[in-house]
Amino acid sequence: MDPRIPPFISSFVIRFVVDSSSNGDVQSTYHGAIRHIQSDEELSFNSWEDAVDFIRRYVPLEAEPGQGNP
């Protein structure tokens, strides 16, 4: 890394809300929101994949095995 060039930084705040099941189901559902701090852009999500897609707008992430190219 060249010390004369500052690193590119992206920061995120992620909020998860777990919806407790009222009918006795073992699995609870969740939703949340993710905010990119530098741009103040926020996305509500119902699946982790949506949150990762949002992060990919700002950070070049490697694809996980079996998911293809980003």
C-alpha positions in Angstrom: 0.0 0.0 0.0 1.3 3.4 -1.0 1.4 5.5 2.2 0.8 8.7 0.2 -2.6 7.5 -0.9 -5.2 7.3 1.9 -7.3 4.1 2.0 -10.8 4.0 0.6 -13.2 3.5 3.6 -16.9 2.6 3.5 -18.8 2.3 6.8 -22.2 0.8 7.4 -24.6 0.6 10.3 -26.9 -2.5 10.2 -30.0 -2.8 12.3 -31.7 -6.2 12.7 -35.2 -6.7 14.0 -36.2 -10.2 15.0 -39.9 -10.8 14.8 -40.8 -13.3 17.5 -43.2 -16.0 16.5 -46.5 -15.7 18.3 -47.8 -19.1 17.1 -45.1 -21.2 18.7 -43.0 -21.7 15.5 -39.3 -22.4 16.3 -38.0 -20.2 13.5 -38.4 -16.4 13.9 -38.3 -14.0 10.9 -36.2 -10.9 10.7 -35.9 -7.7 8.8 -33.7 -4.7 9.0 -32.1 -1.7 7.6 -28.5 -0.9 6.4 -27.1 2.6 6.1 -24.0 3.7 4.2 -22.5 6.3 6.5 -20.6 8.3 3.8 -23.6 8.8 1.5 -26.3 8.6 4.2 -28.2 6.2 1.9 -30.3 3.6 3.6 -32.0 0.4 2.5 -34.7 -1.7 4.3 -34.2 -5.4 3.8 -36.0 -8.7 4.4 -33.1 -11.0 3.4 -29.4 -10.9 4.0 -28.8 -11.1 0.2 -30.5 -7.7 -0.2 -28.1 -6.2 2.4 -25.1 -7.7 0.7 -26.2 -6.4 -2.7 -26.4 -2.9 -1.1 -22.9 -3.2 0.3 -21.7 -4.3 -3.1 -22.7 -0.8 -4.4 -19.8 0.6 -2.4 -17.4 -2.3 -1.8 -16.2 -4.8 -4.3 -16.9 -8.1 -2.5 -15.9 -11.5 -3.7 -18.7 -13.9 -4.7 -19.3 -16.7 -2.2 -18.9 -20.2 -3.6 -22.0 -21.2 -5.6 -23.3 -17.6 -6.1 -21.6 -16.7 -9.3 -19.9 -13.4 -10.1 -21.0 -10.2 -8.3 
